[in-house]
Amino acid sequence: MTTVDAIVLAGGRATRMGGVDKPAIMVGGRSMLDAALAAVASCVRTVVVGPHRPELSPAIRQVQEVPAGAGPVAAIAAGLRALAECDFPADLVAVLAADMPFLTAEAIDELIRHARESETSAVFAADETGRPQYLVGVWRRTALLAGLDRLDSPVNQPMKALVPVDTVMVALPGVVDCDTADEVRRARARAAPLTLDEARTSLRHNLSRLPTRQSPLRSARGAALAAPLRAAEALPRFDVSAMDGYAVAGDGPWRLRDDIGFAGGQRPVGLLAGEAVRIATGAHVPEGTSTVVRDEFVRREGDLLHRLPDAPVRDDVRRRGEDWHPGDLIAEAGTPVSNALISAATAAEVTAVSVRGPVRARIVMTGDEIRGEGPLHTGQTRDSIGPVLPDLLSHYGIHTVDRVHLRDTPNGFDEVLAAAGDCDLLVIIGATGGGAADQLRDALDRTAARVLVHRLRLRPGGSTVVAETSSGTVVLGLPGNPYAAIATLAALVPALVDGLTDRTPARPLLVPLANAATISGPVARMVPSRALSDGGWSGDPAIRTAHLAGLLDRDGLVIVPPDAPDGALVELLPLPD
């Protein structure tokens, strides 16, 4: 069967979009470049033409057209040169621009099938109006080379200059390119909401990492290691007694000396054969020690010490480096800086670590109807979650910088986004829906923010939006209802912190839900739950979202997948204190 290579065009200046990196724009939880690479996954080799992207697999060759931004024909020429350097380049070459978020592998396979069955030089996709898309096609490599040879120079040439006479057009679904901000907006509106798993994956893999920094150990709680943590000193640093007892030299009986070895005290003088010295747990054993015998395993007669006849023979000495030696690995990069890690690093004599994080957040409460303090006026409601959000975020390792209230004004979000450079995360409560006062999405569009999660296929939390501004600040827009906001935060924030700090994701906690069928529906649901005496769990089929009273006397939230049967294993999110 004729093999196929692929050239993916991922450069271009996107002049109609203000010069943004168009292939990196997120639609439906993945970048348009990722969509293009998935579409040509069946090809033997893939070359991406454009600026270098370190996140791509080493199996993908990357080249840049010269000069950069010299147009699609110059990019195709650069891609062909890269393929020519490979052993046995394929007879067919798929050429695809990375600006079609809905193009599928099935569509490209259909073009490949037509190319294999026909004798034409190229097969191109046509959109739903019948218009040909010359940057979605499968070429015979010889025809592509011949077309380039006809040109004096490939620089700034239109694609039509390369198109041969004998071509075939194939109407395909998903042939919708995004050349303007409006087209991107329409594509996002058309894209299906993400499942929770898809959203978490997108956050872990597509958020920009925080810069690494050296931090004192005790100031790094909530961060993640940016480099492996290695011991600076052995543990134990020297041979120590593991028990209260006697350090002895040779076989018994032993003559007991008058001195005593204490933990942290002066090391007893060396033992001669047949001698013993009283020693405490953690004390440095004297030179010449054969072993330590526990108190309960010996009998004393004057200054003579005898091992009891039925006592087990064991070595109760912790030897130098028994736990680790200098340079030994204590924790891998990506390990969260927890109390356990701080303790282990302290024991290893490590005082500073290379970390990413902790994440610094600003909380933004929105809406004219929300009032934090003072008497309520007509139409107002109390801010019941703003005061507890800093503690909730702290549970997830996030440090709150401040908490502000944003009135419903036309440009309020523009000002908040513009001033967000001093924090890593904006947690915005409300204004994520489609109401008259819900202006967050429009503000994100105006600032050309990169939207990673446009909506969730989840109840509650469907209106959630996650984006990254040009300054690198992440925007987490949560629903305005208190329960919906807190539940969605609990479900998404760990993955968000994973993505920012490159933290190793925690293992999900799964529990059997006795009444899962009663709760499940067409989309995943998050409901409060409590532990049952038989080891199972029970969820609340109905929950009021205007307050957090439904979390009282509950042990956690459960995420119930669609159409789950009773007893199904579901993810448990323990409730912070």
C-alpha positions in Angstrom: 0.0 0.0 0.0 1.2 3.5 -0.8 2.6 5.2 2.3 1.9 8.8 3.3 3.9 11.5 4.9 2.5 14.7 6.4 3.4 18.4 6.3 1.5 20.5 8.9 1.8 24.3 8.4 1.9 25.9 11.8 3.5 29.3 11.1 1.9 32.3 9.4 1.5 35.8 10.8 -2.3 35.7 11.5 -2.5 39.4 10.5 -6.3 39.4 10.7 -6.0 38.3 14.3 -3.4 40.7 15.5 -0.4 38.4 14.9 -1.4 35.8 17.6 0.0 32.3 17.4 -3.0 30.9 15.6 -2.1 27.2 15.7 -1.9 27.4 19.6 -5.5 28.8 19.9 -7.6 26.4 21.9 -11.0 25.2 20.5 -12.9 22.5 22.3 -10.1 21.8 24.8 -7.2 21.4 22.4 -5.1 23.6 20.2 -5.7 23.8 16.5 -2.2 22.4 16.0 -3.1 19.4 18.2 -6.2 18.9 16.1 -4.2 18.9 12.9 -1.6 16.4 14.3 -4.5 14.1 15.4 -5.9 14.3 11.8 -2.6 13.1 10.2 -1.9 10.5 12.9 -2.0 7.7 10.4 0.9 9.1 8.3 4.3 7.6 8.5 6.2 10.8 9.2 5.1 14.3 10.2 6.9 17.5 9.7 5.6 20.7 11.4 6.7 23.9 9.7 6.8 27.0 11.9 8.4 28.3 15.1 9.9 25.7 17.3 7.5 24.2 19.8 9.3 22.3 22.6 6.1 20.6 23.7 5.9 18.5 20.5 7.0 14.9 20.5 10.6 14.2 19.4 9.1 11.9 16.7 7.7 15.0 14.9 10.3 16.8 12.8 10.2 20.6 13.1 11.5 23.1 10.6 11.1 26.8 9.8 10.5 28.3 6.4 13.1 31.0 5.4 12.4 33.7 5.9 9.8 33.1 8.6 6.3 34.0 7.6 7.1 33.6 3.8 3.8 32.0 3.1 2.4 28.5 2.7 4.3 27.6 -0.5 7.7 28.4 1.2 6.5 26.4 4.2 5.6 23.4 2.0 9.0 23.6 0.3 10.7 23.6 3.8 8.6 20.6 4.8 9.5 18.7 1.6 13.2 19.3 2.2 12.9 17.9 5.7 11.1 14.8 4.4 13.8 14.3 1.7 16.3 13.8 4.4 14.4 10.8 5.7 15.0 7.3 4.5 12.4 6.2 1.9 10.1 9.3 1.8 6.5 8.4 1.0 5.0 8.7 -2.5 2.0 10.7 -1.1 2.2 13.8 1.1 -0.7 15.2 3.1 -0.5 19.0 3.5 -2.6 20.5 6.2 -2.9 24.0 7.7 -3.2 24.0 11.5 -6.3 26.2 11.6 -9.2 23.7 11.2 -10.3 22.6 14.7 -13.0 20.2 13.5 -11.0 18.3 10.8 -10.8 14.6 11.7 -8.5 11.7 11.0 -11.4 10.1 9.1 -11.6 13.1 6.7 -7.8 12.9 6.0 -8.1 9.1 5.5 -10.8 9.7 3.0 -8.5 12.1 1.0 -5.8 9.5 1.2 -8.1 6.8 -0.2 -9.1 9.0 -3.1 -5.4 9.8 -3.8 -4.5 6.1 -3.8 -7.4 5.2 -6.2 -6.9 8.0 -8.7 -4.1 9.0 -11.0 -4.4 12.7 -10.3 -1.6 14.8 -9.0 -3.5 16.0 -5.9 -6.8 15.6 -4.0 -8.2 18.5 -2.1 -11.0 18.9 0.5 -14.0 21.1 -0.3 -16.0 22.9 2.4 -19.7 22.8 2.8 -20.2 25.5 0.2 -18.1 23.6 -2.4 -15.1 26.0 -2.1 -11.8 24.1 -2.4 -9.4 24.2 0.5 -5.9 23.9 -1.0 -4.3 23.7 2.4 -6.2 20.4 3.1 -5.0 18.0 0.5 -3.0 14.9 -0.4 -0.4 15.3 -3.1 1.8 13.0 -5.1 5.2 13.9 -4.0 6.5 14.1 -7.5 3.7 16.5 -8.5 4.5 18.7 -5.5 8.2 18.8 -6.3 7.4 19.6 -10.0 5.1 22.5 -8.9 7.9 24.0 -6.8 10.4 23.6 -9.6 8.2 25.7 -11.9 8.5 28.7 -9.5 11.3 31.1 -9.5 11.0 31.3 -5.7 8.5 29.9 -3.2 8.6 33.0 -1.0 5.3 34.8 -0.7 3.7 32.8 -3.5 -0.1 32.1 -3.4 -1.1 28.5 -3.1 -2.9 28.6 -6.5 0.6 29.0 -8.0 1.4 25.5 -6.9 -1.9 23.8 -7.7 -1.7 21.4 -10.6 -4.3 21.1 -13.4 -5.4 17.5 -12.7 -7.0 17.6 -9.2 -10.0 16.0 -7.5 -12.2 17.8 -5.0 -13.8 15.8 -2.2 -16.5 17.4 0.0 -15.7 16.6 3.7 -17.2 17.5 7.0 -15.2 19.7 9.4 -13.5 21.8 6.7 -13.9 25.0 8.6 -10.9 27.3 9.0 -10.4 30.0 11.6 -8.8 33.1 10.1 -10.5 35.8 12.2 -11.4 36.3 15.9 -15.1 36.0 14.9 -14.5 32.6 13.3 -12.7 31.4 16.4 -15.5 32.6 18.5 -18.0 30.7 16.3 -15.9 27.6 16.4 -15.8 27.6 20.2 -19.6 28.1 20.3 -20.0 25.1 18.0 -17.6 22.9 19.9 -19.1 20.5 22.3 -18.7 21.3 26.0 -15.7 19.3 27.5 -16.2 16.4 29.9 -14.5 16.9 33.2 -11.8 14.4 32.2 -11.1 16.3 29.0 -11.0 19.6 30.9 -8.5 18.3 33.4 -6.3 16.9 30.7 -6.4 20.2 28.8 -5.4 22.1 32.0 -2.6 19.7 32.9 -1.0 19.7 29.4 -1.8 23.1 27.9 -1.3 25.7 30.7 2.0 27.6 30.6 4.2 26.4 33.5 5.2 28.9 36.2 8.9 29.8 36.2 11.2 27.8 38.5 12.7 29.5 41.5 14.9 28.6 44.5 12.9 28.7 47.7 13.6 28.2 51.4 12.1 24.8 52.3 9.5 26.1 54.8 8.3 28.8 52.4 7.6 26.3 49.5 4.5 24.6 50.9 1.9 24.2 48.1 4.6 24.4 45.3 5.9 21.4 43.3 9.5 20.3 42.9 11.0 21.6 39.7 14.0 19.3 40.0 14.6 16.0 41.8 15.3 16.4 45.5 18.5 14.7 46.6 20.0 14.1 50.1 22.7 16.5 51.2 23.7 14.3 54.1 23.4 10.6 55.0 20.6 9.4 57.3 21.6 8.3 59.8 24.7 10.5 59.7 26.5 8.0 61.9 25.8 4.6 63.4 23.2 5.0 66.1 21.3 2.8 68.5 17.8 1.8 67.4 16.7 0.8 70.9 17.4 1.5 74.6 19.8 -1.2 75.7 23.5 -1.9 75.6 26.2 -1.5 73.0 28.4 -4.6 73.2 31.7 -5.7 71.6 32.1 -9.4 70.8 30.3 -12.4 72.3 28.9 -12.2 75.9 29.1 -12.1 78.7 30.2 -8.5 78.7 31.7 -6.3 81.4 29.5 -3.3 81.9 31.3 0.1 82.0 30.0 2.9 84.1 29.5 5.5 81.3 26.3 5.9 79.4 25.6 7.0 75.8 22.8 9.5 75.3 21.2 10.7 72.1 22.8 14.1 71.3 25.5 13.6 73.9 29.2 12.8 73.6 30.0 9.6 71.9 31.2 7.0 74.4 34.9 6.0 74.1 35.5 2.9 72.0 34.7 -0.6 73.3 37.2 -3.3 73.8 36.2 -7.0 73.2 34.0 -8.2 76.0 32.9 -4.7 77.0 29.4 -3.1 77.1 28.1 0.3 77.7 24.5 1.5 78.5 23.1 3.4 75.5 19.9 5.2 74.7 17.8 5.2 71.5 19.4 7.5 68.9 22.8 7.7 70.6 26.0 7.4 68.6 27.4 3.9 69.2 31.0 3.7 70.3 33.7 2.5 68.0 34.2 -1.2 68.2 30.5 -1.9 68.8 29.4 -5.3 67.4 25.7 -4.8 68.1 23.1 -3.3 70.4 21.2 -5.6 72.7 17.8 -4.4 74.0 17.1 -4.0 77.7 14.6 -6.9 77.7 17.1 -9.3 76.1 19.8 -9.2 78.9 20.3 -10.2 82.5 22.7 -8.2 84.7 24.8 -9.7 87.5 26.9 -7.1 89.2 29.0 -5.6 86.4 28.5 -8.6 84.1 25.9 -8.6 81.4 24.4 -11.8 80.0 22.2 -12.4 76.9 19.0 -14.3 78.0 19.1 -17.8 76.7 15.8 -17.5 74.7 16.5 -13.9 73.4 16.6 -13.5 69.6 19.9 -12.4 68.1 19.4 -9.2 66.2 21.3 -6.1 65.3 19.6 -3.0 66.8 22.0 -0.6 65.2 20.9 1.8 62.5 24.0 2.1 60.3 25.1 5.3 58.6 23.3 5.8 55.3 20.8 3.0 56.1 17.9 5.3 54.8 19.9 7.2 52.3 23.4 8.4 51.4 24.4 11.9 50.1 23.1 12.3 46.6 20.4 9.7 46.9 17.0 10.5 45.4 14.4 11.6 48.0 11.6 12.8 45.7 11.2 13.1 41.9 10.5 16.4 40.1 6.8 17.1 40.2 6.3 16.0 43.8 4.1 18.4 45.8 5.8 20.2 48.6 3.8 18.8 51.5 4.5 18.4 55.2 5.9 15.0 54.5 8.3 16.3 51.9 9.4 19.2 54.1 10.1 16.8 56.9 12.1 14.3 54.7 14.1 17.2 53.1 14.9 18.5 56.6 16.1 15.1 57.6 18.3 15.0 54.5 19.8 18.4 55.5 18.3 20.2 52.5 17.4 23.8 53.3 16.3 25.2 49.9 14.6 23.6 46.9 13.9 24.4 43.2 10.2 24.7 42.8 7.3 26.0 40.7 4.7 27.8 42.7 2.9 28.1 45.0 0.1 29.5 42.9 -0.9 33.1 43.9 -4.5 33.9 43.3 -6.8 36.9 43.3 -10.5 36.3 44.1 -13.0 38.4 42.1 -16.6 38.4 43.3 -18.9 39.9 40.7 -22.4 41.4 40.5 -24.1 44.5 41.8 -26.5 42.2 43.8 -23.6 40.9 45.9 -22.8 42.6 49.2 -20.1 41.5 51.6 -20.7 43.7 54.6 -23.3 46.1 55.9 -27.1 46.0 55.7 -28.7 44.4 52.6 -30.7 46.7 50.3 -33.5 45.7 48.0 -32.4 43.2 45.4 -29.1 42.4 47.2 -27.8 39.1 48.5 -25.0 38.3 51.0 -21.6 37.2 49.7 -21.6 33.8 51.4 -18.6 32.2 49.8 -16.1 35.1 49.4 -15.0 35.0 53.0 -14.3 31.2 52.9 -12.7 31.0 49.5 -9.1 31.9 50.7 -9.2 28.9 53.1 -10.6 26.6 50.4 -7.9 27.7 48.0 -5.3 27.1 50.7 -6.4 23.5 51.0 -5.3 23.1 47.3 -2.0 24.8 47.9 -3.0 28.2 46.5 -2.1 31.4 48.3 -4.7 34.2 48.1 -3.2 37.6 47.3 -6.4 39.5 47.8 -10.2 39.5 47.3 -12.0 42.2 45.4 -15.6 42.9 44.4 -16.4 43.9 40.7 -19.5 45.9 39.9 -21.4 45.2 36.7 -19.8 47.8 34.4 -19.0 47.5 30.7 -15.2 47.6 31.1 -14.8 46.2 34.6 -13.3 42.9 33.4 -11.0 44.6 31.0 -9.5 46.5 33.9 -9.2 43.3 36.1 -7.5 41.3 33.3 -5.1 44.2 32.6 -4.1 44.4 36.2 -3.7 40.6 36.7 0.1 40.4 36.0 0.9 40.3 39.7 -0.8 37.0 40.3 -0.9 33.6 38.7 -4.6 32.9 38.9 -7.8 34.9 38.8 -10.7 33.1 40.5 -13.8 34.9 39.2 -17.2 34.0 40.7 -20.1 34.7 38.4 -20.5 36.4 35.0 -19.7 33.2 33.1 -23.2 32.5 31.7 -25.0 34.2 28.8 -27.0 36.9 30.7 -26.9 40.6 30.1 -24.4 41.1 33.0 -22.2 38.1 32.1 -19.4 39.9 30.3 -16.3 37.8 31.2 -16.2 35.8 27.9 -16.4 39.0 25.8 -13.6 40.5 27.9 -11.5 37.4 27.4 -12.0 37.7 23.6 -11.0 41.4 23.6 -7.8 40.6 25.4 -7.0 37.7 23.0 -6.9 35.3 25.9 -6.3 31.6 25.1 -9.4 29.7 26.1 -8.7 26.2 27.3 -12.1 25.2 28.7 -15.1 27.0 27.1 -17.8 25.1 28.9 -18.2 21.8 30.8 -20.5 18.9 30.3 -21.1 18.8 34.0 -23.9 19.6 36.5 -23.4 22.0 38.2 -20.6 23.9 36.5 -21.6 23.9 32.9 -20.9 27.6 32.4 -17.3 27.3 33.7 -14.6 28.9 31.6 -10.8 28.6 31.9 -8.4 30.8 29.9 -4.9 32.1 29.9 -4.0 35.8 29.3 -1.1 37.0 27.2 0.7 37.7 30.5 0.4 34.1 31.6 -2.3 34.6 34.2 -4.9 31.9 34.3 -8.5 32.9 34.6 -10.9 30.5 36.3 -14.5 31.7 35.7 -16.9 29.8 38.0 -20.7 29.9 38.2 -22.2 32.4 40.5 -24.3 30.0 42.7 -22.3 29.2 45.8 -22.6 25.4 45.6 -21.9 25.3 41.9 -18.8 27.5 42.4 -17.3 25.4 45.2 -18.1 22.0 43.6 -16.6 23.1 40.3 -13.6 24.6 42.0 -13.0 21.3 43.9 -13.2 19.3 40.7 -10.9 21.5 38.5 -8.4 23.3 40.7 -6.2 20.3 41.4 -5.7 19.8 37.7 -5.1 23.6 37.2 -2.4 23.6 39.9 -0.9 20.4 38.2 -0.6 22.3 35.0 0.9 25.5 36.4 3.4 23.8 38.6 4.1 20.6 36.6 3.0 18.7 39.6 2.5 14.9 39.4 -1.3 14.4 39.5 -2.7 12.7 42.6 -4.4 9.3 42.3 -8.2 9.7 42.2 -10.1 8.3 45.2 -12.8 5.9 44.1 -15.7 4.8 46.2 -18.8 2.6 45.6 -22.0 4.8 45.4 -25.0 2.8 46.6 -27.6 5.0 44.9 -25.7 6.0 41.8 -28.5 5.1 39.4 -30.9 7.5 41.2 -28.4 10.4 40.8 -27.0 9.8 37.4 -28.4 11.5 34.3 -27.3 12.3 30.7 -24.3 14.3 32.0 -21.9 13.9 34.9 -23.2 15.2 38.3 -21.5 16.4 41.4 -23.4 15.9 44.6 -22.7 15.9 48.4 -22.2 12.4 49.9 -21.7 10.6 53.2 -20.0 7.4 54.2 -22.2 4.5 55.1 -21.4 2.0 57.9 -21.0 -0.9 55.4 -18.1 0.9 53.6 -20.2 2.2 50.8 -21.3 5.8 50.1 -24.6 7.5 49.5 -25.1 10.7 47.5 -27.8 13.4 47.7 -30.1 13.1 44.7 -31.2 16.8 45.0 -29.2 19.8 46.1 -29.9 23.5 46.5 -27.2 25.5 44.9 -27.8 29.0 46.4 -25.9 28.2 49.6 -23.5 25.6 51.1 -25.9 24.2 53.7 -26.1 21.0 51.7 -22.5 20.3 52.6 -23.2 20.2 56.3 -22.8 16.7 57.8 -21.4 15.4 54.6 -18.0 13.7 54.0 -17.3 14.7 50.4 -18.5 15.3 46.9 -19.0 12.5 44.4 -18.8 12.8 40.7 -21.4 10.5 39.2 -20.8 9.7 35.5 -23.8 9.5 33.1 -26.0 6.4 33.4 -24.1 5.0 36.3 -25.7 1.9 38.0 -26.1 1.5 41.7 -22.8 0.5 43.3 -20.7 2.1 40.6 -17.2 3.2 41.6 -17.3 7.0 41.4 -14.7 9.7 42.2 -14.8 11.1 45.7 -13.6 14.7 46.4 -13.1 15.0 50.2 -14.4 18.2 51.6 -11.8 20.6 53.1 -12.3 21.5 56.7 
